[in-house]
Amino acid sequence: MKNLIKLEEFFMFGFSIFLFSKMDFAWWWYPVLLFTPDLSMIGYIINPQIGAWTYNFIHFKGVGLSVYVFGIAIANPVLQLAGIILFGHSSMDRILDYGLKYPDSFQHTHLGMIEKKTGPHNV
């Protein structure tokens, strides 16, 4: 089941790239902006509850889709781009097992615990 979910997320990530390709932005904007949603982790400086809330809000795909659709409704390409980036980033994170966070720990996600890789090859 986990592989099926990852495959689905992979296709959604690809869909975000497809949507981006239909816009009039230079290609390099996508990779440059792709990790900006991770700025939402700044809430963890305050505490895990605030961090989980800010992270989950930004990584909730409904937010990305809403921003994208609102950008279409008001013909604002920058909002459309922001929505595509939010949506694509969230899919990418889920491919990498970074799910929505529970308020007790950054490692506790809706996809399970984020395992720390140890050993000489995972440094």
MITI-290898 format. One record per atom (N, C-alpha, C, O): residue number from 1; atom name; x, y, z. Coordinates in Angstrom, 1 decimal. Layout:
     k    a     east    north       up
   NUM   CA        X        Y        Z
...
END
This chain:
     k    a     east    north       up
     1    N      0.8     -1.2      0.0
     1   CA      0.0      0.0      0.0
     1    C      0.9      1.3      0.0
     1    O      0.6      2.2     -0.7
     2    N      2.0      1.2      0.8
     2   CA      2.8      2.4      0.9
     2    C      3.4      2.7     -0.5
     2    O      3.5      3.9     -0.9
     3    N      3.8      1.7     -1.3
     3   CA      4.3      2.0     -2.6
     3    C      3.3      2.5     -3.6
     3    O      3.6      3.4     -4.4
     4    N      2.0      2.1     -3.4
     4   CA      0.9      2.6     -4.2
     4    C      0.7      4.1     -3.9
     4    O      0.5      4.9     -4.8
     5    N      0.8      4.5     -2.6
     5   CA      0.6      5.9     -2.2
     5    C      1.8      6.7     -2.8
     5    O      1.6      7.8     -3.3
     6    N      3.0      6.2     -2.7
     6   CA      4.1      6.9     -3.3
     6    C      4.0      7.1     -4.8
     6    O      4.4      8.1     -5.3
     7    N      3.5      6.1     -5.5
     7   CA      3.3      6.2     -6.9
     7    C      2.3      7.3     -7.2
     7    O      2.5      8.1     -8.2
     8    N      1.2      7.3     -6.4
     8   CA      0.2      8.3     -6.6
     8    C      0.8      9.7     -6.4
     8    O      0.5     10.6     -7.2
     9    N      1.6      9.9     -5.4
     9   CA      2.3     11.2     -5.1
     9    C      3.2     11.5     -6.2
     9    O      3.3     12.7     -6.6
    10    N      3.9     10.5     -6.8
    10   CA      4.8     10.8     -7.9
    10    C      4.1     11.3     -9.1
    10    O      4.6     12.3     -9.7
    11    N      2.9     10.8     -9.4
    11   CA      2.1     11.3    -10.5
    11    C      1.6     12.7    -10.2
    11    O      1.5     13.6    -11.1
    12    N      1.2     13.0     -8.9
    12   CA      0.8     14.4     -8.6
    12    C      2.0     15.4     -8.7
    12    O      1.8     16.5     -9.1
    13    N      3.2     14.9     -8.3
    13   CA      4.3     15.8     -8.5
    13    C      4.6     16.0     -9.9
    13    O      4.8     17.2    -10.3
    14    N      4.5     15.0    -10.8
    14   CA      4.6     15.2    -12.2
    14    C      3.5     16.1    -12.8
    14    O      3.8     16.9    -13.7
    15    N      2.3     16.0    -12.2
    15   CA      1.2     16.9    -12.7
    15    C      1.6     18.4    -12.3
    15    O      1.3     19.3    -13.1
    16    N      2.2     18.6    -11.2
    16   CA      2.6     20.0    -10.9
    16    C      3.6     20.5    -11.9
    16    O      3.6     21.7    -12.2
    17    N      4.5     19.7    -12.3
    17   CA      5.5     20.1    -13.3
    17    C      4.8     20.3    -14.6
    17    O      5.2     21.3    -15.3
    18    N      3.9     19.5    -15.0
    18   CA      3.1     19.7    -16.2
    18    C      2.4     21.1    -16.1
    18    O      2.5     21.9    -17.1
    19    N      1.7     21.4    -15.0
    19   CA      1.0     22.7    -14.9
    19    C      2.0     23.8    -15.0
    19    O      1.7     24.8    -15.7
    20    N      3.2     23.7    -14.4
    20   CA      4.2     24.7    -14.4
    20    C      4.6     24.9    -15.9
    20    O      4.8     26.0    -16.3
    21    N      4.8     23.8    -16.6
    21   CA      5.2     23.9    -18.0
    21    C      4.3     24.7    -18.9
    21    O      4.7     25.2    -20.0
    22    N      3.0     24.8    -18.5
    22   CA      2.0     25.6    -19.3
    22    C      2.0     27.1    -18.9
    22    O      1.3     27.9    -19.5
    23    N      2.9     27.5    -18.0
    23   CA      3.0     28.9    -17.6
    23    C      4.1     29.6    -18.3
    23    O      5.0     28.9    -18.9
    24    N      4.1     30.9    -18.2
    24   CA      5.2     31.7    -18.9
    24    C      6.3     32.1    -18.0
    24    O      6.8     33.2    -18.1
    25    N      6.7     31.2    -17.1
    25   CA      7.9     31.4    -16.3
    25    C      9.1     30.7    -16.8
    25    O      8.9     29.6    -17.4
    26    N     10.3     31.2    -16.6
    26   CA     11.5     30.5    -17.0
    26    C     11.5     29.2    -16.2
    26    O     11.1     29.1    -15.1
    27    N     12.1     28.1    -16.8
    27   CA     12.1     26.8    -16.2
    27    C     12.8     26.7    -14.9
    27    O     12.4     25.9    -14.0
    28    N     13.8     27.6    -14.6
    28   CA     14.5     27.5    -13.4
    28    C     13.7     28.0    -12.1
    28    O     14.1     27.7    -11.0
    29    N     12.6     28.7    -12.4
    29   CA     11.8     29.1    -11.2
    29    C     11.3     27.9    -10.4
    29    O     11.2     27.9     -9.2
    30    N     10.9     26.8    -11.1
    30   CA     10.4     25.6    -10.4
    30    C     11.4     25.1     -9.4
    30    O     11.0     25.0     -8.2
    31    N     12.6     24.7     -9.8
    31   CA     13.5     24.2     -8.8
    31    C     13.9     25.2     -7.7
    31    O     14.2     24.8     -6.6
    32    N     14.0     26.4     -8.1
    32   CA     14.4     27.5     -7.2
    32    C     13.4     27.6     -6.0
    32    O     13.8     27.7     -4.9
    33    N     12.1     27.6     -6.4
    33   CA     11.1     27.8     -5.4
    33    C     10.6     26.5     -4.7
    33    O      9.8     26.6     -3.8
    34    N     11.0     25.4     -5.2
    34   CA     10.4     24.1     -4.8
    34    C     10.6     23.9     -3.3
    34    O      9.7     23.3     -2.7
    35    N     11.6     24.4     -2.6
    35   CA     11.8     24.1     -1.2
    35    C     11.3     25.3     -0.3
    35    O     11.5     25.2      0.9
    36    N     10.8     26.3     -0.9
    36   CA     10.4     27.4     -0.1
    36    C      9.2     27.1      0.9
    36    O      9.2     27.7      2.0
    37    N      8.3     26.1      0.6
    37   CA      7.3     25.8      1.6
    37    C      7.9     25.2      2.9
    37    O      7.2     25.2      3.9
    38    N      9.2     24.7      2.8
    38   CA      9.8     24.2      4.1
    38    C     10.1     25.4      5.1
    38    O     10.5     25.1      6.2
    39    N     10.0     26.6      4.6
    39   CA     10.1     27.7      5.6
    39    C      9.1     27.6      6.7
    39    O      9.2     28.2      7.7
    40    N      8.0     26.9      6.4
    40   CA      6.9     26.7      7.4
    40    C      7.4     26.0      8.6
    40    O      6.7     26.0      9.7
    41    N      8.5     25.3      8.6
    41   CA      9.1     24.6      9.7
    41    C      9.6     25.6     10.8
    41    O      9.9     25.2     11.9
    42    N      9.6     26.9     10.5
    42   CA     10.1     27.9     11.4
    42    C      9.3     27.9     12.7
    42    O      9.7     28.2     13.8
    43    N      8.0     27.4     12.6
    43   CA      7.2     27.3     13.8
    43    C      7.7     26.4     14.8
    43    O      7.4     26.5     16.0
    44    N      8.6     25.4     14.4
    44   CA      9.2     24.5     15.4
    44    C     10.1     25.2     16.4
    44    O     10.5     24.7     17.4
    45    N     10.5     26.4     16.0
    45   CA     11.4     27.2     16.9
    45    C     10.6     27.6     18.2
    45    O     11.2     27.6     19.3
    46    N      9.3     27.8     18.0
    46   CA      8.4     28.1     19.2
    46    C      8.1     26.9     20.0
    46    O      8.5     26.8     21.2
    47    N      7.5     25.9     19.4
    47   CA      7.3     24.6     20.0
    47    C      6.7     23.6     19.0
    47    O      6.4     24.0     17.9
    48    N      6.7     22.3     19.3
    48   CA      6.2     21.3     18.3
    48    C      4.8     21.5     17.9
    48    O      4.4     21.2     16.7
    49    N      3.9     22.0     18.7
    49   CA      2.5     22.2     18.4
    49    C      2.4     23.3     17.3
    49    O      1.7     23.1     16.3
    50    N      3.0     24.4     17.5
    50   CA      3.0     25.5     16.6
    50    C      3.7     25.1     15.3
    50    O      3.2     25.4     14.2
    51    N      4.8     24.4     15.4
    51   CA      5.5     23.9     14.2
    51    C      4.7     22.9     13.4
    51    O      4.6     23.1     12.2
    52    N      4.0     22.0     14.0
    52   CA      3.1     21.1     13.3
    52    C      2.0     21.9     12.6
    52    O      1.6     21.6     11.5
    53    N      1.4     22.8     13.3
    53   CA      0.3     23.6     12.7
    53    C      0.8     24.4     11.5
    53    O      0.2     24.3     10.4
    54    N      1.9     25.1     11.6
    54   CA      2.4     25.9     10.4
    54    C      2.8     24.9      9.3
    54    O      2.5     25.2      8.1
    55    N      3.5     23.9      9.6
    55   CA      4.0     22.9      8.6
    55    C      2.7     22.3      7.9
    55    O      2.7     22.3      6.7
    56    N      1.8     21.8      8.7
    56   CA      0.6     21.2      8.1
    56    C     -0.2     22.1      7.2
    56    O     -0.8     21.7      6.2
    57    N     -0.4     23.3      7.7
    57   CA     -1.1     24.3      6.9
    57    C     -0.5     24.5      5.5
    57    O     -1.2     24.5      4.5
    58    N      0.8     24.7      5.5
    58   CA      1.4     24.9      4.2
    58    C      1.5     23.7      3.3
    58    O      1.5     23.8      2.1
    59    N      1.6     22.5      4.0
    59   CA      1.8     21.3      3.2
    59    C      0.4     20.6      3.0
    59    O      0.4     19.4      2.5
    60    N     -0.7     21.2      3.3
    60   CA     -2.0     20.6      3.0
    60    C     -2.3     20.9      1.6
    60    O     -2.3     22.1      1.2
    61    N     -2.5     19.9      0.8
    61   CA     -2.6     20.1     -0.7
    61    C     -3.8     21.0     -1.0
    61    O     -3.8     21.6     -2.0
    62    N     -4.8     21.0     -0.2
    62   CA     -6.0     21.9     -0.4
    62    C     -5.6     23.3     -0.4
    62    O     -6.2     24.1     -1.2
    63    N     -4.6     23.7      0.3
    63   CA     -4.1     25.1      0.3
    63    C     -3.5     25.4     -1.0
    63    O     -3.8     26.4     -1.6
    64    N     -2.6     24.5     -1.5
    64   CA     -2.0     24.7     -2.8
    64    C     -3.0     24.8     -3.9
    64    O     -2.9     25.7     -4.8
    65    N     -3.9     23.9     -3.9
    65   CA     -4.9     23.9     -5.0
    65    C     -5.8     25.1     -4.9
    65    O     -6.2     25.7     -5.9
    66    N     -6.2     25.5     -3.7
    66   CA     -7.0     26.8     -3.5
    66    C     -6.3     28.0     -4.0
    66    O     -6.9     28.8     -4.7
    67    N     -5.0     28.1     -3.7
    67   CA     -4.2     29.2     -4.2
    67    C     -4.1     29.2     -5.7
    67    O     -4.3     30.3     -6.3
    68    N     -3.9     28.0     -6.3
    68   CA     -3.8     27.9     -7.7
    68    C     -5.1     28.3     -8.4
    68    O     -5.1     29.1     -9.3
    69    N     -6.2     27.8     -7.9
    69   CA     -7.6     28.1     -8.5
    69    C     -7.9     29.6     -8.3
    69    O     -8.4     30.2     -9.2
    70    N     -7.6     30.1     -7.1
    70   CA     -7.8     31.6     -6.9
    70    C     -7.0     32.4     -7.9
    70    O     -7.5     33.4     -8.4
    71    N     -5.7     32.0     -8.1
    71   CA     -4.9     32.6     -9.1
    71    C     -5.5     32.6    -10.5
    71    O     -5.4     33.6    -11.2
    72    N     -6.1     31.5    -10.9
    72   CA     -6.8     31.4    -12.2
    72    C     -8.0     32.3    -12.2
    72    O     -8.2     33.0    -13.1
    73    N     -8.8     32.3    -11.1
    73   CA    -10.0     33.1    -11.0
    73    C     -9.7     34.6    -11.2
    73    O    -10.5     35.3    -11.8
    74    N     -8.6     35.1    -10.6
    74   CA     -8.3     36.5    -10.7
    74    C     -7.2     36.8    -11.7
    74    O     -6.7     37.9    -11.8
    75    N     -6.9     35.8    -12.5
    75   CA     -5.9     35.9    -13.6
    75    C     -4.5     36.4    -13.1
    75    O     -3.9     37.3    -13.7
    76    N     -4.1     35.8    -12.0
    76   CA     -2.8     36.2    -11.4
    76    C     -1.8     35.1    -11.5
    76    O     -1.9     34.1    -10.7
    77    N     -0.9     35.1    -12.4
    77   CA      0.1     34.0    -12.6
    77    C      1.0     33.8    -11.4
    77    O      1.4     32.6    -11.2
    78    N      1.3     34.8    -10.6
    78   CA      2.1     34.6     -9.5
    78    C      1.4     33.7     -8.4
    78    O      2.0     32.8     -7.8
    79    N      0.1     33.9     -8.2
    79   CA     -0.6     33.0     -7.3
    79    C     -0.8     31.6     -7.9
    79    O     -0.7     30.7     -7.2
    80    N     -0.9     31.5     -9.2
    80   CA     -1.0     30.2     -9.8
    80    C      0.3     29.5     -9.6
    80    O      0.3     28.3     -9.2
    81    N      1.4     30.2     -9.8
    81   CA      2.7     29.6     -9.5
    81    C      2.9     29.1     -8.1
    81    O      3.4     28.0     -7.8
    82    N      2.5     30.0     -7.1
    82   CA      2.6     29.7     -5.7
    82    C      1.8     28.4     -5.4
    82    O      2.2     27.5     -4.7
    83    N      0.6     28.3     -6.0
    83   CA     -0.2     27.1     -5.8
    83    C      0.4     25.9     -6.3
    83    O      0.4     24.8     -5.7
    84    N      1.0     26.0     -7.5
    84   CA      1.6     24.8     -8.1
    84    C      2.8     24.4     -7.3
    84    O      3.0     23.2     -7.1
    85    N      3.6     25.3     -6.8
    85   CA      4.8     25.0     -5.9
    85    C      4.3     24.3     -4.6
    85    O      4.9     23.3     -4.2
    86    N      3.3     24.9     -4.0
    86   CA      2.8     24.3     -2.7
    86    C      2.3     22.9     -3.0
    86    O      2.6     22.0     -2.2
    87    N      1.6     22.6     -4.0
    87   CA      1.0     21.3     -4.4
    87    C      2.2     20.3     -4.7
    87    O      2.2     19.2     -4.2
    88    N      3.1     20.8     -5.6
    88   CA      4.2     19.9     -6.0
    88    C      5.1     19.6     -4.8
    88    O      5.5     18.4     -4.7
    89    N      5.4     20.6     -4.0
    89   CA      6.3     20.3     -2.9
    89    C      5.7     19.3     -1.9
    89    O      6.4     18.4     -1.4
    90    N      4.4     19.4     -1.7
    90   CA      3.7     18.5     -0.7
    90    C      3.8     17.1     -1.3
    90    O      4.0     16.1     -0.5
    91    N      3.6     16.9     -2.6
    91   CA      3.7     15.6     -3.2
    91    C      5.1     15.1     -3.1
    91    O      5.3     13.9     -2.7
    92    N      6.1     15.9     -3.3
    92   CA      7.5     15.5     -3.2
    92    C      7.8     15.0     -1.8
    92    O      8.5     14.0     -1.6
    93    N      7.4     15.8     -0.8
    93   CA      7.6     15.4      0.6
    93    C      7.0     14.1      0.9
    93    O      7.6     13.3      1.6
    94    N      5.8     13.8      0.4
    94   CA      5.2     12.5      0.7
    94    C      5.9     11.4      0.0
    94    O      5.9     10.3      0.5
    95    N      6.4     11.6     -1.1
    95   CA      7.2     10.6     -1.8
    95    C      8.4     10.2     -0.9
    95    O      8.8      9.1     -0.8
    96    N      9.0     11.2     -0.2
    96   CA     10.1     11.0      0.6
    96    C      9.8     10.7      2.1
    96    O     10.6     10.7      3.0
    97    N      8.5     10.3      2.3
    97   CA      8.0      9.9      3.6
    97    C      7.8     11.1      4.6
    97    O      7.8     10.8      5.8
    98    N      7.8     12.3      4.2
    98   CA      7.6     13.4      5.1
    98    C      6.1     13.8      5.0
    98    O      5.7     14.5      4.1
    99    N      5.3     13.2      5.9
    99   CA      3.9     13.5      5.9
    99    C      3.5     14.7      6.8
    99    O      4.4     15.4      7.3
   100    N      2.2     14.8      6.9
   100   CA      1.7     15.9      7.8
   100    C      2.1     15.5      9.2
   100    O      2.1     14.3      9.6
   101    N      2.3     16.5     10.1
   101   CA      2.9     16.2     11.4
   101    C      1.9     16.2     12.5
   101    O      0.9     16.9     12.5
   102    N      2.1     15.3     13.4
   102   CA      1.4     15.3     14.7
   102    C      2.1     16.3     15.6
   102    O      3.3     16.6     15.4
   103    N      1.4     16.8     16.6
   103   CA      1.9     17.9     17.4
   103    C      3.0     17.5     18.4
   103    O      3.5     18.3     19.1
   104    N      3.2     16.2     18.6
   104   CA      4.2     15.8     19.6
   104    C      5.6     15.8     19.1
   104    O      6.6     15.9     19.9
   105    N      5.9     15.6     17.8
   105   CA      7.2     15.5     17.3
   105    C      7.2     15.7     15.8
   105    O      6.3     15.3     15.1
   106    N      8.3     16.3     15.3
   106   CA      8.5     16.4     13.8
   106    C      8.5     15.1     13.1
   106    O      8.0     15.0     12.0
   107    N      9.1     14.1     13.8
   107   CA      9.2     12.8     13.2
   107    C      7.9     12.0     13.1
   107    O      7.9     11.0     12.4
   108    N      6.9     12.4     13.9
   108   CA      5.6     11.7     13.9
   108    C      4.7     12.2     12.9
   108    O      4.2     13.3     13.0
   109    N      4.5     11.5     11.8
   109   CA      3.7     11.9     10.7
   109    C      2.5     11.0     10.4
   109    O      2.5      9.9     10.9
   110    N      1.6     11.5      9.5
   110   CA      0.5     10.6      9.2
   110    C      0.9      9.4      8.3
   110    O      0.1      8.5      8.1
   111    N      2.2      9.4      7.9
   111   CA      2.7      8.3      7.1
   111    C      3.5      7.3      8.0
   111    O      4.0      6.3      7.5
   112    N      3.6      7.7      9.3
   112   CA      4.4      6.9     10.2
   112    C      5.5      7.7     10.8
   112    O      5.6      8.9     10.5
   113    N      6.4      7.1     11.5
   113   CA      7.6      7.8     12.0
   113    C      8.7      7.9     10.9
   113    O      8.9      7.0     10.1
   114    N      9.3      9.1     10.9
   114   CA     10.4      9.3     10.0
   114    C     11.6      8.6     10.7
   114    O     12.0      9.0     11.8
   115    N     12.2      7.7     10.0
   115   CA     13.3      6.9     10.6
   115    C     14.6      7.6     10.3
   115    O     14.8      8.1      9.2
   116    N     15.4      7.7     11.3
   116   CA     16.7      8.3     11.1
   116    C     17.6      7.2     10.5
   116    O     17.7      6.1     11.0
   117    N     18.3      7.6      9.4
   117   CA     19.2      6.6      8.8
   117    C     20.5      6.7      9.5
   117    O     21.1      7.7      9.8
   118    N     21.0      5.5      9.8
   118   CA     22.3      5.4     10.5
   118    C     23.2      4.5      9.7
   118    O     22.7      3.7      8.8
   119    N     24.5      4.5     10.0
   119   CA     25.4      3.7      9.3
   119    C     26.4      4.5      8.4
   119    O     26.2      5.7      8.2
   120    N     27.4      3.8      8.0
   120   CA     28.5      4.5      7.2
   120    C     28.0      5.1      5.9
   120    O     28.5      6.1      5.4
   121    N     26.9      4.5      5.3
   121   CA     26.5      5.0      4.0
   121    C     25.4      6.0      4.1
   121    O     25.0      6.6      3.0
   122    N     24.9      6.3      5.3
   122   CA     23.8      7.3      5.4
   122    C     24.2      8.5      6.3
   122    O     23.4      9.0      7.0
   123    N     25.4      8.9      6.2
   123   CA     25.9     10.0      7.0
   123    C     25.6     11.3      6.4
   123    O     25.9     12.3      6.9
END
